[in-house]
Amino acid sequence: MSLTKKPATGMKDILPEEMRIRDYCISVIEKTYESFGFLHIETPCVEHIENLCSNQGGENEKLIFKVMKRGEKLNIAEAKNENDLADAGLRYDLTLPLARFYSNNQAQLPTPFKALQMGNVFRAERPQHGRFRQFMQCDIDILGEPGNLAETELILATTTLLSKLQFSNFRVKINDRRILKAMASYAGFDEDKTDAVFVILDKMDKIGFDGVKEELISNGFDEAVVNKYMSLFDEMKKENDETNISSLDFLNSKLEGFIEEGAIENLKDIFDSVEAAKSADCALFFDPTLVRGMGYYTGTIYEIEMAELNCAVAGGGRYDRMIGKFTGNNTPACGFSIGFERIITIMLEKGFKIPGESEKIAFLVEKGINGERMGSIIKEASALRNEGKVVLIARMNKNKKFQKETLTGQGFTEFKDFYKEEMKF
């Protein structure tokens, strides 16, 4: 039986040219986030199954790669369902592992704690363009800061990063889960049904205003309640300006008695602070239909959209109650995650070239050159490397033209050919 050459479904091999860009991006991410005071940490890719299945990960809890028990603990004969066979799983994001990490190591960490975490996560979902079952995530989180300085810093750090990766003219969409809940409560939806309402609302970009309205009614929600709910969005369109920020004033008066005090002012304050400080070419936009799928968000939520991909490339929000699930004491927490794979996909499609890359020289050596002559060639390459240049030494192929074309595609700009009888340039 022959072995399978292709990677598992939803996974991919990474070729050297893409790996160079990935490594470059990781270095820019580290330097940019560290300049904002974030500290690099690492957590295991395997987590306890009870943590992963704690009703905090939204739809992602249906996509867990579960790890079977080992040895004597694995009792297949007495197992009633798959949960009896698994005691761990591959992490589906980096936020839950961070909460466990902070709960376990809090005494050794500063307050507030600004965490930078990069690593692969795993979701058993249907693969699609720019989306895989194993993919890299890059998260920054601020733990222990209750005020909106956390949101402001996270948005500024992330937009600064994207700017340094040569992205521009992108949109930062902002909302607050407290506004979402207040709007649903104002319309008359039962509190225990609001999550189902938000799942449908989250489809606004795909099915439109009328589609959301029809789906809410078809799912059994009272038509009068749905009409009252959708009228809020309709009225906000009339209040619209370039950033939709005027809609916040409309909601502040409309939702009086339903919304938590200070929620609207908190969002406006974030807008003002980011607008005053941002250096990136980006626009902030209040989006009352922004939901974010994770069940653990408690306040501000945000996403970044780029024209190159018809989906978000970064997202996050405030999750003040997650750490309390581990410690019994709630801790203010807020984070932002960039879709690393989606960003890499855009950069590859745009033919991104790494700026300031070292000069790359290829020494092509004819077969038969060995010993002392080869030693002098290697010594010459070493001298160039000491000058900061990248030097490849390779045997000369029969089809030298194709070999040089391939190396040119890898960024080599200079070639030096060494022959047995003489040396040519």
C-alpha positions as CSV (number, residue, x, y, z in Angstrom):
1,M,0.0,0.0,0.0
2,S,1.4,3.4,-1.0
3,L,1.4,6.3,1.4
4,T,-0.7,9.5,0.7
5,K,1.4,12.4,-0.6
6,K,-1.2,15.2,0.0
7,P,-1.7,16.8,3.4
8,A,-4.9,16.0,5.4
9,T,-8.0,17.8,4.3
10,G,-8.0,21.4,5.3
11,M,-4.3,21.4,6.0
12,K,-1.5,22.6,3.7
13,D,2.2,22.4,3.0
14,I,4.0,25.7,3.0
15,L,6.6,26.2,0.2
16,P,9.7,28.2,0.8
17,E,8.6,31.4,-1.0
18,E,5.4,31.7,1.2
19,M,7.4,30.8,4.3
20,R,9.7,33.8,3.7
21,I,6.7,36.1,3.7
22,R,5.2,34.4,6.8
23,D,8.5,34.7,8.7
24,Y,8.7,38.4,7.7
25,C,5.2,39.0,8.9
26,I,5.8,37.3,12.2
27,S,8.9,39.5,12.7
28,V,6.9,42.7,12.0
29,I,4.1,41.5,14.3
30,E,6.5,40.8,17.2
31,K,8.3,44.2,16.8
32,T,5.1,46.2,16.4
33,Y,3.2,44.7,19.3
34,E,6.3,44.7,21.6
35,S,6.6,48.4,20.9
36,F,3.1,48.8,22.5
37,G,4.3,46.9,25.6
38,F,2.9,43.5,24.8
39,L,4.8,40.4,26.2
40,H,5.2,37.3,24.2
41,I,3.8,34.0,25.7
42,E,3.0,30.5,24.5
43,T,0.3,28.0,25.5
44,P,-0.1,24.3,24.6
45,C,-2.1,23.5,21.5
46,V,-3.9,20.7,23.5
47,E,-6.4,21.8,26.1
48,H,-8.7,20.0,28.6
49,I,-11.9,19.0,26.9
50,E,-14.0,20.4,29.7
51,N,-12.5,23.8,29.1
52,L,-13.1,23.7,25.4
53,C,-16.7,22.6,25.8
54,S,-17.6,25.2,28.4
55,N,-20.2,27.0,26.3
56,Q,-17.9,30.0,25.7
57,G,-16.7,29.3,22.2
58,G,-20.0,29.6,20.3
59,E,-20.2,27.6,17.1
60,N,-16.5,26.6,17.3
61,E,-17.3,24.1,20.1
62,K,-18.9,22.0,17.3
63,L,-15.6,22.0,15.4
64,I,-13.3,20.6,18.1
65,F,-10.7,18.0,17.1
66,K,-11.0,15.8,20.2
67,V,-8.1,13.8,21.5
68,M,-8.9,10.2,22.7
69,K,-8.0,9.0,26.2
70,R,-4.8,6.9,26.4
71,G,-4.0,3.5,27.8
72,E,-6.2,2.1,30.5
73,K,-8.4,5.3,30.6
74,L,-9.7,4.5,27.1
75,N,-12.6,2.1,27.7
76,I,-14.3,1.8,24.3
77,A,-16.6,-1.0,25.4
78,E,-18.3,1.1,28.1
79,A,-18.4,4.4,26.2
80,K,-21.9,5.8,25.6
81,N,-20.8,8.7,23.4
82,E,-17.7,10.3,22.0
83,N,-17.2,12.5,25.2
84,D,-16.6,9.3,27.1
85,L,-13.6,8.6,24.8
86,A,-11.9,12.0,24.9
87,D,-10.3,14.0,27.7
88,A,-8.6,16.7,25.6
89,G,-8.9,18.5,22.4
90,L,-6.9,20.8,20.0
91,R,-7.5,24.5,20.8
92,Y,-9.9,26.3,18.4
93,D,-8.6,29.8,19.4
94,L,-6.1,31.4,21.6
95,T,-8.4,33.3,24.0
96,L,-9.6,30.4,26.1
97,P,-6.0,29.0,26.6
98,L,-4.9,32.6,27.5
99,A,-7.7,32.7,30.2
100,R,-6.4,29.4,31.6
101,F,-2.8,30.6,31.4
102,Y,-3.6,33.8,33.3
103,S,-5.6,32.0,35.9
104,N,-2.7,29.6,36.5
105,N,0.1,32.2,36.5
106,Q,-1.5,35.5,37.6
107,A,0.8,35.8,40.7
108,Q,3.8,36.0,38.4
109,L,2.4,38.5,35.9
110,P,2.1,42.3,36.0
111,T,-1.2,44.2,36.2
112,P,-2.5,45.0,33.7
113,F,-1.0,42.2,31.7
114,K,-0.5,42.8,28.0
115,A,-0.1,39.4,26.2
116,L,1.1,38.6,22.7
117,Q,0.4,35.1,21.6
118,M,1.0,33.4,18.2
119,G,0.3,29.8,17.3
120,N,-1.7,27.3,15.3
121,V,-5.4,26.6,16.1
122,F,-7.6,23.9,14.8
123,R,-11.2,23.8,13.7
124,A,-12.9,20.9,11.9
125,E,-14.8,23.1,9.5
126,R,-15.3,23.1,5.7
127,P,-12.1,24.5,4.1
128,Q,-12.5,27.4,1.7
129,H,-10.5,30.2,0.2
130,G,-8.1,31.6,2.8
131,R,-9.6,29.3,5.4
132,F,-8.1,26.1,6.7
133,R,-8.6,23.5,9.5
134,Q,-5.1,24.3,10.9
135,F,-4.2,28.0,10.8
136,M,-2.1,30.5,12.6
137,Q,-3.6,33.1,14.9
138,C,-1.9,36.2,16.3
139,D,-3.6,37.6,19.4
140,I,-3.0,40.6,21.6
141,D,-4.9,40.8,24.9
142,I,-5.0,43.2,27.8
143,L,-6.0,41.6,31.1
144,G,-6.8,43.6,34.3
145,E,-7.7,47.0,32.6
146,P,-11.4,47.8,33.1
147,G,-11.5,51.0,31.2
148,N,-11.6,51.6,27.4
149,L,-7.9,52.4,27.3
150,A,-7.6,48.7,26.6
151,E,-9.9,48.8,23.5
152,T,-8.2,52.0,22.3
153,E,-4.7,50.5,22.6
154,L,-5.7,47.2,20.9
155,I,-7.3,49.0,17.9
156,L,-4.3,51.3,17.5
157,A,-1.8,48.5,17.8
158,T,-3.6,46.3,15.3
159,T,-4.2,49.1,12.7
160,T,-0.5,50.2,13.1
161,L,0.6,46.6,12.4
162,L,-1.6,46.3,9.3
163,S,-0.2,49.7,8.1
164,K,3.4,48.4,8.5
165,L,2.4,45.3,6.4
166,Q,1.5,47.9,3.6
167,F,-2.3,47.6,4.0
168,S,-4.4,50.8,3.7
169,N,-7.9,52.0,3.2
170,F,-9.5,49.4,5.5
171,R,-12.4,49.7,7.8
172,V,-12.6,49.1,11.5
173,K,-16.2,48.2,12.5
174,I,-17.2,48.6,16.1
175,N,-20.2,47.7,18.2
176,D,-21.0,46.6,21.8
177,R,-22.8,43.5,22.9
178,R,-24.7,45.7,25.5
179,I,-26.1,47.7,22.6
180,L,-27.1,44.5,20.8
181,K,-28.9,43.2,23.9
182,A,-30.6,46.5,24.6
183,M,-32.0,46.7,21.0
184,A,-33.4,43.2,21.3
185,S,-34.9,43.9,24.7
186,Y,-36.4,47.2,23.4
187,A,-38.1,45.3,20.6
188,G,-39.5,42.7,23.0
189,F,-37.5,39.5,22.3
190,D,-37.2,37.2,25.3
191,E,-33.8,37.4,26.9
192,D,-33.1,33.7,26.5
193,K,-33.8,33.9,22.7
194,T,-31.5,36.8,21.9
195,D,-28.5,34.6,20.9
196,A,-30.7,33.0,18.2
197,V,-31.7,36.5,17.1
198,F,-28.0,37.6,16.9
199,V,-27.1,34.5,14.8
200,I,-29.7,35.6,12.2
201,L,-28.7,39.3,12.4
202,D,-25.1,38.3,11.8
203,K,-26.2,37.3,8.2
204,M,-27.1,40.9,7.3
205,D,-24.1,41.2,5.0
206,K,-25.1,38.0,3.1
207,I,-29.0,38.1,3.0
208,G,-29.7,41.8,3.5
209,F,-32.3,43.7,5.6
210,D,-35.3,41.9,4.1
211,G,-33.6,38.5,4.4
212,V,-32.9,39.0,8.1
213,K,-36.5,40.1,8.7
214,E,-38.0,37.1,6.8
215,E,-35.7,34.6,8.6
216,L,-36.6,36.0,12.1
217,I,-40.3,35.6,11.3
218,S,-39.8,32.1,9.7
219,N,-38.0,31.0,12.9
220,G,-41.1,31.7,15.0
221,F,-40.4,35.1,16.4
222,D,-43.5,37.4,16.7
223,E,-43.9,39.6,13.6
224,A,-44.7,42.7,15.6
225,V,-41.6,42.3,17.7
226,V,-39.5,41.7,14.5
227,N,-41.0,44.8,12.9
228,K,-40.1,46.9,15.9
229,Y,-36.6,45.5,16.0
230,M,-36.0,46.0,12.3
231,S,-37.4,49.6,12.5
232,L,-34.4,50.5,14.6
233,F,-32.0,49.6,11.8
234,D,-34.2,51.4,9.3
235,E,-34.3,54.6,11.4
236,M,-30.5,54.5,11.9
237,K,-30.1,54.6,8.1
238,K,-31.8,58.0,8.1
239,E,-29.4,59.1,10.8
240,N,-26.4,57.8,8.9
241,D,-23.2,59.8,8.3
242,E,-19.7,58.8,7.1
243,T,-18.9,56.8,10.2
244,N,-22.5,56.1,11.3
245,I,-21.5,57.6,14.7
246,S,-24.6,59.8,14.8
247,S,-26.6,56.6,15.1
248,L,-25.2,56.3,18.7
249,D,-26.9,59.5,19.7
250,F,-30.2,58.1,18.2
251,L,-29.8,54.8,20.1
252,N,-29.0,56.6,23.3
253,S,-32.3,58.4,23.3
254,K,-34.3,55.4,21.9
255,L,-33.0,52.8,24.2
256,E,-33.3,54.7,27.5
257,G,-34.2,52.3,30.2
258,F,-33.0,49.3,28.2
259,I,-29.3,50.0,27.8
260,E,-26.6,49.8,30.5
261,E,-25.6,53.3,31.6
262,G,-22.5,54.6,30.0
263,A,-22.3,52.0,27.2
264,I,-23.0,54.5,24.4
265,E,-20.6,57.1,25.9
266,N,-17.9,54.4,26.3
267,L,-18.1,53.6,22.5
268,K,-18.0,57.3,21.5
269,D,-15.0,57.8,23.8
270,I,-13.2,54.9,22.0
271,F,-14.0,56.5,18.6
272,D,-12.6,59.9,19.7
273,S,-9.4,58.5,21.2
274,V,-8.6,56.2,18.2
275,E,-9.4,59.0,15.7
276,A,-7.1,61.4,17.5
277,A,-4.2,59.0,17.7
278,K,-4.4,56.6,14.7
279,S,-1.5,56.7,12.2
280,A,-2.9,54.0,9.8
281,D,-5.0,54.8,6.7
282,C,-8.2,53.4,8.0
283,A,-11.8,54.4,8.9
284,L,-13.8,53.7,12.0
285,F,-17.4,52.8,11.5
286,F,-20.2,52.0,14.0
287,D,-21.9,48.8,12.8
288,P,-25.1,47.9,14.8
289,T,-25.3,44.6,12.9
290,L,-21.8,43.4,14.1
291,V,-22.3,40.4,16.3
292,R,-19.1,38.3,16.6
293,G,-19.8,34.7,17.1
294,M,-18.1,33.9,20.4
295,G,-20.4,33.5,23.3
296,Y,-17.9,35.0,25.8
297,Y,-18.0,38.7,24.7
298,T,-19.5,41.0,27.3
299,G,-18.9,44.6,25.9
300,T,-17.1,46.2,23.0
301,I,-16.6,44.1,19.8
302,Y,-14.8,45.0,16.6
303,E,-13.7,43.7,13.2
304,I,-11.5,44.9,10.4
305,E,-12.6,44.5,6.8
306,M,-10.5,44.8,3.7
307,A,-11.7,45.2,0.1
308,E,-9.3,42.4,-1.0
309,L,-11.3,39.7,0.9
310,N,-15.1,39.7,1.4
311,C,-14.8,38.9,5.0
312,A,-13.1,40.1,8.2
313,V,-9.3,39.8,8.6
314,A,-9.2,40.7,12.3
315,G,-11.6,40.8,15.2
316,G,-12.0,40.8,18.9
317,G,-13.7,42.3,21.9
318,R,-14.1,42.5,25.6
319,Y,-14.7,39.3,27.6
320,D,-14.8,40.3,31.3
321,R,-16.3,37.0,32.6
322,M,-14.2,34.3,31.1
323,I,-11.3,34.3,33.6
324,G,-13.8,34.2,36.4
325,K,-14.9,30.7,35.1
326,F,-11.5,29.5,36.2
327,T,-10.8,31.6,39.4
328,G,-14.2,32.5,40.7
329,N,-13.4,36.2,40.4
330,N,-14.1,38.1,37.2
331,T,-11.2,39.9,35.6
332,P,-11.4,42.7,33.0
333,A,-10.2,41.3,29.7
334,C,-10.1,42.5,26.1
335,G,-8.4,41.2,23.0
336,F,-7.8,41.5,19.2
337,S,-6.9,38.7,16.9
338,I,-5.7,39.0,13.3
339,G,-6.5,36.4,10.7
340,F,-2.9,35.6,9.8
341,E,-3.7,33.2,7.0
342,R,-6.1,35.6,5.3
343,I,-3.6,38.3,5.4
344,I,-0.9,36.0,4.0
345,T,-3.4,35.0,1.2
346,I,-3.9,38.7,0.3
347,M,-0.1,39.4,0.3
348,L,0.6,36.4,-1.9
349,E,-2.1,37.3,-4.4
350,K,-0.8,40.9,-4.6
351,G,2.8,39.7,-5.2
352,F,4.1,41.2,-2.0
353,K,7.9,41.8,-2.0
354,I,9.7,41.9,1.3
355,P,11.1,45.4,1.8
356,G,14.8,45.9,2.6
357,E,15.6,42.3,2.0
358,S,19.3,41.4,1.9
359,E,21.0,41.1,-1.5
360,K,20.9,37.5,-2.6
361,I,23.7,36.0,-4.7
362,A,23.8,32.4,-6.1
363,F,27.1,30.7,-6.7
364,L,26.6,27.9,-9.3
365,V,29.4,25.4,-9.2
366,E,30.1,23.0,-12.1
367,K,30.3,19.3,-11.2
368,G,33.8,18.2,-10.7
369,I,35.0,21.2,-8.6
370,N,36.0,19.9,-5.2
371,G,38.7,20.0,-2.6
372,E,40.9,23.2,-2.4
373,R,39.0,24.9,-5.2
374,M,35.7,24.3,-3.5
375,G,37.1,25.5,-0.2
376,S,38.1,28.9,-1.8
377,I,34.6,29.3,-3.3
378,I,33.0,28.6,0.1
379,K,35.5,31.1,1.7
380,E,34.4,33.7,-0.8
381,A,30.8,33.1,0.0
382,S,31.5,33.4,3.7
383,A,33.1,36.8,3.2
384,L,30.0,38.0,1.4
385,R,27.7,36.6,4.1
386,N,29.8,38.6,6.7
387,E,28.8,41.7,4.7
388,G,25.1,40.9,5.2
389,K,24.4,39.3,1.9
390,V,22.6,36.0,1.3
391,V,24.8,33.5,-0.6
392,L,23.6,30.2,-2.0
393,I,26.1,27.6,-3.2
394,A,24.6,25.0,-5.5
395,R,25.8,22.6,-8.2
396,M,25.2,23.8,-11.7
397,N,22.3,22.0,-13.4
398,K,22.4,20.9,-17.1
399,N,19.6,23.4,-17.8
400,K,21.3,26.4,-16.2
401,K,18.8,28.8,-17.8
402,F,15.9,27.2,-16.0
403,Q,17.9,27.0,-12.8
404,K,18.5,30.7,-12.8
405,E,14.9,31.5,-13.6
406,T,13.8,29.4,-10.6
407,L,16.3,31.2,-8.3
408,T,15.3,34.6,-9.7
409,G,11.7,33.7,-8.6
410,Q,13.2,33.1,-5.1
411,G,14.7,36.6,-5.0
412,F,18.2,36.0,-6.2
413,T,19.5,39.0,-8.2
414,E,23.1,38.1,-8.9
415,F,24.7,34.9,-10.2
416,K,28.3,33.8,-10.2
417,D,29.3,30.7,-12.3
418,F,32.3,28.6,-11.4
419,Y,33.6,26.2,-14.0
420,K,36.3,23.5,-13.8
421,E,38.6,25.2,-16.3
422,E,37.9,28.9,-15.7
423,M,35.7,31.2,-13.7
424,K,33.1,33.2,-15.6
425,F,30.7,36.0,-14.4
